[in-house]
């Protein structure tokens, strides 16, 4: 399955069994990928497995943030790794050759080159715009996406992305837009997701 389109990243309200309907709304709105990210707490295997099943029912890939053991136990499609997490090589050894492993590259093209060399399946850059989720994150410029196109990997943009500014990132080279608050902070989650996914339909 392609790594492309709207990449919905859960907030804390999605991470219990009671959060499934919020995730379902994002998937119904067209999210093609889902990252289970529950900062401040570790979701249970059962709750994560439920989100994996839900994502697969909608034809979406489901990735677990940071936690390789949880990704494996819940049957997720892969894991997303940050600077302080397990190495890409160790994650690959644990999850196998078919797992999807994404790497946060922030605004660092050299880090992206290294991740691509060691077999990352996608490269994530950001924050591109001010973000309530990570207000102090290093800022990336859209030109970074254009420069990273030559690495031959799908590129994921994250950080303060709105339907109004997302097209700029797609044009610059983003294969997917990762969004948290812009979806799950909205009263109409399905409608919010649809507004993002429509950006990709418009560029076809």
N, C-alpha and C positions, 0 to 999 in steps of 0.2 A: 504494500500500500504506500502511496506517495506521502511524503512529509510536506504537506502544503495546505493552505487555507487557514481558517480560524483555529487557533490553538488555545483552548480554554484552560486556564489554570485556576484550580479551586481556591477558595478562601476558607477560613476556619469553619464557616457555617455549612460547608459542604461535606465535612469530613466524618460526621457520624452517620449512622444509618438513616437518621431523619433528614439528612441533606440530599438524599437521592433525587427528590423531586426538583430541586434547584438545578442539579446537574442534568437531569432529564430535559429541562427546559432549554438549557444551553445546547444540548445535542439536537433537540428538535429544531432549534434555530439555525443549525447547520455546522456546528463545531465539528471539525474533522479530526482533531486531536484533543486529548484531555490529559492534563497533568494533575496528579493527586499531590497537592502541596498543602500541608497543614502545619505551618510554622507555630512553634510553641507546644505542639503535642504530636504524638505518634498515633496515627489512625490504627485501628485494629486491623488484623488480617481480614476478618469478616467484612468490615465496612469497606476496605479497599477492594476485596474480591467482588463485592456487590457493585462497586463503581466500574470495575473492569468488565463485568458481565453486561452492565448497562451500556457502557461505551461500545462494546462489541455488537450489541443488538442494533446500534445505530450505525455500524460500520466505521467507527472511529478507533484510532489507536489510543491506547491508554499507557501513560508513562508515570512512574513514581518519582517524586523528587528526592534526591539524596540517598535514599535507603535501598540498597541493593538486596538485602535480605527480605525486606517487605515486598519488593517487586517480584522476587522469585516465589515467595510463599503465596502471593495473591494471584499469580499467573498473569502479571502485567506484560505488556509488550516490550518494556524496557525501563530505563532509568535516566534521569537527568542529573548531571554532576556539576557541582560548583568547585571553586578553588580549594575549599577545605574538605572536600569529600574524598572518597576512595579514588584511587587512580583509575584511569580508563582501562589500563591493561588488567588490573585486578577485577574490575567490574566485568570485563569481557570474559575472563576466566570463570567467574562465578555464574554468569548468565548465559553464556554460550554464544556461538557465532551468529545466530539469527536474532538476537536481542537488539533493540534499537537503543543506542546510547548517544545522548546529546550532551554537549559540553557548553557551559557558560564561558564566553570569551570576553565579556564586558566590552571594553573599547580597545582590545589588545589584538592586533592582527597577527603578531608573532605567536601568541597563545593559540589562535585559531589555526595557524599553519601546523603547529605541533600536534594539535588535536586531530586535524585531518590526516596527518602522517601516521598517527597511531590508531586510526580506524574509527574515529567518531562518525556517527551516522548523520548528525546535523550539528551546526554551529550556531549558538545563540549570542546575539549582540544586544547591548543596551546598557543603560536606559537612554532612549532617544528623546524623551520628553519628561517633564516633571511628573513624578509618580507619588501618589499617596502611600503606596505599598512600600516603596524604598525611596524616601525623600532625599537621602544623602548618597544615592548611587552615582557612580561615575557616569558622566554624560557621554554618549556616543553620537557621532555625526552620521547622517544618512550616506555620506560618501564612503564610509567604511564598508557598507554592504556592497557597493559597486566594486570596491577593491577586492573584496572577499569572493566575488563571483568566480575568479580564476582558480579557487581551491577545489572546485568540483563537488561541493557538498551543498545540500539544502541549507538555507540561511533562515534563522528565526529571529525576528525583531521583537523586543519587549521594552516596556517602560513608558507609561503615560499615553498609550496609543488610543486614539479615538477614531471613530469613523471619518471624522473631518481631516485627520492627518495621516491615516493609515495608507492611503493611496500613494503618498510620497515615498513611503518605505518599500512598497511593492515595486514601484517603478525603479527604485534604486537597486533592487535585487532580492528583497525578502521573499522567500517561498511561503512563509507562514508568519502570522501575527499572533504573539502570545499576549493574552489579555486576562486580567484578574478583575479589578474593580469596575472596569468599563462594562463588564457583563454581570458579575455577581453583586455589584453594588447598585444595580439598576432595579427598579420596581418591576419592569417587564423584561425578565431575563431572556426569554425566547426572542422577543423583538430586538433586544440589544444585540444578541448573537447574530441575528439575521442581517442587521445593518453592517456588521463587520464582514460576514461571509459574502455579502453582495459586492463588496469591493473586489473580490477575486473574480466573481462572475463578470463584472464590468470590464476586467482586463483581458478576458479571453478573446 
